[in-house]
Amino acid sequence: METYKHGIHAYLEYQKQHPFTGKPGELYDPANYILSLGGKRIRPVLVLLGYGLFKSDIENAMPLAHAVEVFHNFTLMHDDIMDRAEVRRGEPTVHQKWNDNIAILSGDMMLVKAYAAIMGLKTDDATKVSLSQEFGRMAEEVCVGQQFDMNFEDKSSVGKDEYLEMIKLKTSVLLAYSLKAGAKLGGASSEDQNTLYEYGLNIGLAFQVMDDYLDTFGTAENFGKRIGGDILENKKTLLWIEAQKRANKEQKEALNLWYATTVQTQTKIDEVTKVFKSLNVDQYAQNIMNQYFEKADDIINALSNRIDTKILKELASDLKQRQS
């Protein structure tokens, strides 16, 4: 691959040629629908990049890349039900377009297909078993992270470390798995696999902190969903946690009052955002994000003297500038 964007293009062609098929359509069509909505395709391209560091025939890694993207979209489909989200990437969510039961069952089918793709890889049995076992551990961690996220909604206080652990599990471990799994399939040493895993974890943490930032301070046109969704859902993001530390008595009372309500109004979004901005937590979140990007860069430099990591650094640089 000349650039990571070539990898994205190659993956999209693969996805287009491998739609879900079968009857009844209500089981398979929602899966094709959510995959058609777009997205940054970071997870499949990380598989291809990890593999491409050690081998050049990236077509061999496409089923694995597809497995992680299918799994990711399965989690989004179920997350949207739990969050009662109406929009995903600018379009109706699956449970809105069909219904909750169809979204649950179609998502379950996607998880099964992801495992099947891994076990169908053209590699030795030991590698397939290892990839599948690590996939299972990662999937469980994602579930743990999601449960922590939901638990936080009912807690009066959430610490920074608790929050970072939650987003590591909910988001980062999948990015880390994608990169490590691609490298494993490509024949990388255990040491190199683990280095790439740590790199992926830090990229994932930076990515999720920026996602939280954009949810409040981005634009709906770029972000693909309603700005302020985390505020409406009373999510204890890094913005809220730091605001609680910085707020005076009046500001804290205002935040707590809004977060004690379940109203779905633009006024709630505007008022909470106003408090966040007055406390400069937007800049704070950007600083945390940059710290993780810098740590990731330090980690990948350990490989750069013997492996060409230019494309990985290019991806990290573009993620750092993202607006969606």
Buried (B, 14 or more C-beta within 10 A) or exposed (E): BEEBBBBBBBBBEBBEEBEBEEEEEEBBBBBBBBBEBBBBBBBBBBBBBBBBBBBEEBEBBBBBBBBBBBBBBBBBBBBBBEBEBBBBBEBBBBBBBBEEEBBBBBBBBBBEBBBEBBBEBEBEEEBBEBBBEBBEEBBEBBBBBBEBBBEBEEEEEBEEEBBBBBBBBBBBBBBBBBBBBBBBBBEBEEEBBBBBBBBBBBBBBBBBBBBBBBBBBBEEEEBBBBBBBBBBBBBBBBBBBBBBEBBEEEBBEBBEEBBEEEEEEEEBBEBBBEBBBEBEBBEBBBEBBBBBBEBBBEBBEBBEEEBEBEBBBBBBEEBBEBEB
